[in-house]
Amino acid sequence: MNLVIWFSWYKEILDEFGFIRDDDEKSALMLNKVLESSNSLSPADIPIKDMVIVFGAGPSLKENIRDLKNLCLSDFTLIAADGATTALLEEELIPDIIVTDLDGKMEDIIQANRNGSFLVVHAHGNNSDKIMEYVSRLKRVLGTTQSTPVGNIYNFGGFTDGDRALFFAVELGAKIIILAGMDFGGVVTKYSRPDMDTVEGEADEIKILKLKYAKRLVEWLAGNESVVIFNISHGEKLIGVENISIDELMDL
């Protein structure tokens, strides 16, 4: 994504949420420092196929995973948005790539990483403590920021783990992206909020607003980048994104 365009989005997000850019940049510097001592990756180090499935942590996730297991998943690169990793492990699948700001179920993310998953770790203003706690324990890590790139820290665009996974896939050259568990509605799951006592619950106002921006960014991507996006989730209709059934997906 052109960073001039991204920074117009970023300014809007900072203003909407009251985030502080300096905090984002301090966190990015911290992540860069940690990765300097642990052989950080560049985008060229992470292989990707033409067809990608991005797994979000919405209510459709488990059903979507079970349906997708009827496909030859080795034809796809599997990208998990943070807590979706847990659902994939429950179905005995290891994602190829995990895009995370480290607020999913970390023992599962660490397990997947030990079993081969590449990690795209995002630094933002309120996760510096988790960067210090976890990143040195991880392998095969590429660092990202939503602010100014620095050192080994990249900015490919994107805000939430889910939409950022799409921007990353496009950056690596994906031609077709399938959305699974990307519902963009008012319900959150235990995969998105691992501290929840229930399987699902109502999203709070901040989460709903974040999902609103994630939806807009996916729609922007569909209309402005050279990628075809399909959706098998059961959530909101996305402009420029075609809803598709598993049977239709098998015919791609």
N, C-alpha and C positions, 0 to 999 in steps of 0.2 A: 504494500500500500504506500502511496505517496505520502510522506510524512507531513508535508504542508497541509494536505487534506485531513490527515489524522489529527493534527494539532488543533484544527478548528473543532473537531468532535471533542477532543480532550478538554479544551477550554470550556465548552458547554457542560461537560461532565463535572469538571471542577466547580463550576458555578452552581450547578444543580444540586450537588451533594455536599458542597462545602468542604471538599477535600483541599489539601494544601500541597501545591506542587513541590515545594522544598522537601516535604516529608517523603514524597515518592522518590525524589532524586537522592535523598540520603539513603533510603532503603536500597536503591539500585547500586549506589557506591558500595554499600555493605556487601551485597550479593556478589558484586564484581571482585571485591577483596577476598571473599571466601573461595570463589571459583578460581582465582589466580593460583591458589595452592593445591587445587584438585583437578587440574587438566580439564577445563571447561570445553564444551563442544561449540562448533559453528554449525550453521544450517547445512553445510555441505557434508557434515559427518552423519546426518540422519537420513537414511533411505526412505523413500516413499513411492508407492505405486500410483498409477493414474487414477485408480478408484479408491476412495477413502470413505470410511464410516466414522462419523463423529458421534460419540455417545454423551448425551447430557444426563442430568440427574433428575429429570422430570418423572411424573407418574407413569408415563408410557414405557419407561426404561426396561423393566424386567420382561414385559410382554414382547417388546421389540427385540430384545436379545434372544429370547427363545425362538421367535420366528426367524431371525437371521441365522440361527444355527442350522437351518435347512439349506443355506447357501454354502458354496465353497469359500469360506472366509479367507483362505490363503490368497484369493484373488484381490483382496482389499488390504489397505493399511488401516488398522483399528486405532483410533485416537479416543482416549477417555478424557472427559473434562472432570478432573479432580475426583470427587466422590463417586462418580460413575465407575471408577476402578473397582470399588467394592462389589458392585452388582456383577461386573464381569467375572471377578474371581469366584463369586458364588456359583456362576455358571461354568466354571472351569475354563475360562478364557483369560489369556494374558494380553493386555493391550500392547500394541507396538510402541505407542507414544502416550504419555500422560501429560496433559497441560494443567498446571496446578499452581495455586497461590498458597498451598500448604494448609488449607483448612478442611480437607477431607479426612477420612480415617487413615491416619498416617501409617499405622502398622501395615495396612493393606497396600498403600502406595510404596512403602519400603519393600514389602514382599514382592510386588510386581517388578520393581526396579532390580531386585536381586535375581529375578527370573528373566531379565532381558529387556524390560521396558526402558525406552529413553524417556527422560524427564525434561519438560520445558517448564522451568520454575520462574514464576513471576514475582517481581518485587514491587510492592506498593507501600503506602504510608503507614499501614498498621499491621504489617506482618514481619517486621524486622526481627522480632523475638524468635519467630519460627524459622527464619532464615538462619539465625545463629544456632538454633537447637538442632536442626535437621540436615541442612545442606551438606555439611562436611561428612555426613554418614551415607550420602547418596553417590551413585556412580552415573556416568553418561548423562550429564546435566548441561542443558543450554539455558542461559539466563535471559529474561526479558523484563522490560519496563514499559509503562504507558507514557513515560516522559522522555527526556533526552537520552538517547543511547550513550553508553559510556564503556570504554574498554571492551570486555567480552559480553556486554549486556546489550541485547538487540531490542528494537521496537518494530513489530510487524503490523501494528494496529490491533484493535480489539480491546474490550473492556472486561467482560466476565470471562470465566474459564471457557464457557461453551462457545461464545462467538470468537474468542481469541484463538481457539483451536481451529476454527475455519480459516481465519486470516493466516495462521501458520501453515495450514495445509496448502493454501493458495500460493504462499511464498515458496513452498517447496515444489510446486509444480503440479498439484492435483488437478485433474480434468473434470472429474465427477465426484461430488460429495453427497453422501446419504446422511440425513439427520435422523438419529434414533434417540428417544427420550428427551427430545427438545420441544417441550410443550408450551413454554412461555406464558403459562397461566398463573392463577392465584393459589396454586397448591404446591407446597414443597414436600420433599420426601426425606427419609432418614439418610439417603445417599448424599443429599445436598447439605443436610444439617445432622451430622452423626450424633450430636448430643440430644436429639429429640427422643422422647419416650415412646412415640407412636410411629407407625410406618409412614403416615402422611399427616400434614397439618396445613393450616392456612398460612400463606406467606404474609409477612409484615409489610408495612408501607415501603420500607427501604428495599426489600427484596423485590417487590412488585415493580418499583421504579427501575431497579437494575435490570430486570427481565424486559422491561419496556425498551431500554437502550439496547440490550442484546438483540431483541427482535429487529429493531431499526437497523442495527449494524449488519445483521445477516441479510436483510433486504437490500441494503446498500451494496453489499458484496455481490449479491445475485445480479444486480443491475449494472455493475460497473467493472467487474473483473471477468476474465476469460475462464469461467468455470460454470458447470451446470450443477444445480443443487436440487436434490429430491428430498422429500420428507415422508417418513413412515410413521411419525409420531401422531398422536391424536389431539394435539392442542390447536392453537390458533392458526388460521390460514396465513401464510406469509406471501407478501407481494413478490412476484418473480421466482417463487419456489413452487415446484409441482408436487402435490401430494401423490404418493405412489403406493401400491400394494406390494406385498411380498411376491406374489405371482408375477406382477409386472416387473419387479426388480430382477427376478430370475431370468427375464428375457433380455436384459440389457446386454 
